[in-house]
């Protein structure tokens, strides 16, 4: 295996489906034990647990809603996770929400939920583990799941984009705060990938084609495309990588003006 995580244990929030599940199974495939966090013990959770255990590692599930009062929710999750595995030395802050509401229609309740799940939960869960790691002199590893939306704007996603911009800032600031203790903090920013939140692409061929047009490699991949990047950032091979947000987006974020389809070139020239 290219990146060996044998002997490590990683807590992945929102780890039962989508990108979180892809990260969990990739970690397990590299020899790392996993603790999955999810909202429900449902079919998705059991499928991901089974996929991880098939790799020959320990996989456990802890449940909790991170959308409630942050201090209490994070405290319960931290206690449950460290009880299941006292030696957790890696944390993936992946849990989040995407609320597709135009700026002028956004209300405080939905804005607050977005910030609570996408920003506050990861901030304080990282703090809880960092305090433990500093006390135990553990060289911990933290990975945030960001998004290209943290660097690119969309008119109907102002709250979500703002939250992912905050994640980018947290990665940088936490790096500076925690690197002196031997704790590495990085992030991974996926572009559009196939998850339960992007199921509309399977039924809307025009939208799918539009998104592929805006991606240099022309792909909307499965969430598994994110697994290898996460494993690298959590591994010792990334020892000197600190405070970075790795974009896993097929080049979408760097293409200022995608090529027009051949059917439109003559009309707009």
Residue pairs with C-beta under 8 A, 6 or more apart in sequence:
1 29
1 30
1 31
2 30
2 237
3 30
3 231
3 232
3 235
3 237
4 30
4 31
4 235
4 236
5 27
5 30
5 31
5 32
5 90
5 231
5 234
5 235
6 30
6 31
6 32
7 31
7 32
8 31
8 32
8 33
8 89
8 90
8 141
8 234
9 32
9 33
9 34
9 35
9 58
9 85
9 87
9 88
9 89
9 90
10 24
10 27
10 32
10 33
10 34
10 35
10 88
10 89
10 90
10 91
10 92
10 141
10 234
11 34
11 35
11 37
11 81
11 85
11 88
11 90
11 91
11 92
11 129
12 20
12 23
12 24
12 27
12 34
12 35
12 36
12 37
12 92
12 94
13 20
13 37
13 66
13 77
13 92
13 93
13 94
13 95
13 121
13 122
13 125
14 20
14 37
14 38
14 94
14 95
14 96
14 145
15 21
15 23
15 24
15 34
15 35
15 36
15 37
15 38
15 48
15 92
15 94
16 36
16 37
16 38
16 39
16 40
16 42
16 44
16 45
16 48
16 61
17 38
17 44
17 45
17 48
17 195
17 196
18 195
18 196
18 197
18 223
19 94
19 145
19 190
19 193
19 195
19 223
19 226
20 36
20 92
20 94
20 95
20 145
21 36
21 44
21 47
21 48
21 51
21 223
22 222
22 223
22 224
22 225
22 226
22 227
22 230
23 92
23 94
23 143
23 145
23 226
23 227
23 230
23 231
24 34
24 36
24 48
24 52
24 59
25 48
25 51
25 52
25 55
25 224
25 227
26 224
26 226
26 227
26 228
26 230
26 231
27 34
27 52
27 227
27 230
27 231
27 234
28 34
28 51
28 52
28 53
28 55
28 57
28 59
29 55
29 227
29 231
30 231
30 235
31 55
31 57
32 57
32 90
32 234
33 57
33 58
33 59
33 85
34 52
34 57
34 58
34 59
34 60
35 59
35 60
35 61
35 62
35 81
35 84
35 85
35 88
36 45
36 48
36 49
36 52
36 59
36 60
36 61
36 62
37 61
37 62
37 63
37 64
37 77
37 81
37 95
38 44
38 45
38 61
38 62
38 63
39 63
39 64
39 65
40 63
41 61
41 63
45 61
49 59
49 60
49 61
52 59
53 59
58 85
60 84
60 85
62 77
62 80
62 81
62 84
63 80
64 73
64 76
64 77
64 80
65 73
66 73
66 74
66 77
66 95
66 116
66 117
66 121
67 73
67 97
67 113
67 116
67 117
70 116
70 120
70 121
70 124
71 124
73 121
74 121
74 124
74 125
74 128
75 128
77 125
78 125
78 128
78 129
81 88
82 88
82 132
88 129
89 133
89 138
89 139
89 140
89 141
90 140
90 141
90 142
90 143
90 234
91 125
91 126
91 129
91 140
91 141
91 142
91 143
92 142
92 143
92 144
92 145
92 230
92 234
93 121
93 122
93 125
93 126
93 142
93 143
93 144
93 145
94 145
95 117
95 121
95 122
96 117
96 118
96 145
96 163
97 113
97 114
97 117
97 118
98 157
98 160
98 197
99 110
99 113
99 114
99 159
99 160
100 156
100 157
100 160
101 110
101 156
101 159
102 155
102 156
103 155
103 156
103 158
103 159
106 158
106 159
110 159
111 159
114 159
114 160
114 163
115 159
115 162
115 163
115 166
118 160
118 163
118 164
118 166
118 167
119 163
119 166
119 167
119 170
122 144
122 167
122 170
123 170
126 142
126 170
126 174
126 185
129 140
129 142
130 140
130 142
130 178
130 181
130 183
132 138
133 139
133 140
133 181
133 183
134 181
134 183
137 182
139 182
139 183
139 184
140 178
140 182
140 183
140 184
141 183
141 184
141 233
141 234
142 174
142 178
142 183
142 184
142 185
142 186
143 185
143 186
143 187
143 188
143 230
143 233
143 234
144 167
144 170
144 171
144 185
144 186
144 187
144 188
145 167
145 187
145 188
145 189
145 190
145 226
146 164
146 167
146 168
146 171
146 187
146 188
146 189
146 245
147 160
147 164
147 167
147 189
147 190
148 189
148 190
148 191
148 247
148 249
148 252
148 253
149 157
149 160
149 161
149 164
150 161
150 164
150 165
150 166
150 167
150 168
150 189
150 245
151 165
151 168
151 189
151 247
151 253
152 161
152 253
153 161
154 161
164 189
167 187
168 187
168 189
168 245
171 185
171 186
171 187
171 243
171 244
171 245
172 243
174 185
174 243
175 184
175 185
175 186
175 242
175 243
176 243
178 184
178 185
179 185
179 242
179 243
184 238
184 239
184 241
184 242
185 242
185 243
186 233
186 238
186 241
186 242
186 243
186 244
186 245
186 246
187 244
187 245
187 246
188 226
188 229
188 230
188 233
188 245
188 246
188 248
189 245
189 246
189 247
189 248
189 249
189 253
190 223
190 225
190 226
190 248
190 249
191 215
191 247
191 248
191 249
191 250
191 252
191 253
192 198
192 201
192 211
192 215
192 220
192 249
192 252
193 220
193 221
193 222
193 223
193 225
193 226
194 201
194 202
194 220
194 221
194 222
194 223
195 223
198 220
200 207
201 207
201 208
201 211
201 220
202 208
208 220
211 220
212 218
212 219
212 220
213 258
213 259
213 261
214 252
214 255
214 258
215 249
215 250
215 251
215 252
215 255
216 250
216 251
216 252
216 254
216 255
216 258
217 250
217 251
218 250
219 250
221 250
225 248
226 248
229 246
229 248
232 238
233 241
233 244
233 246
247 253
260 268
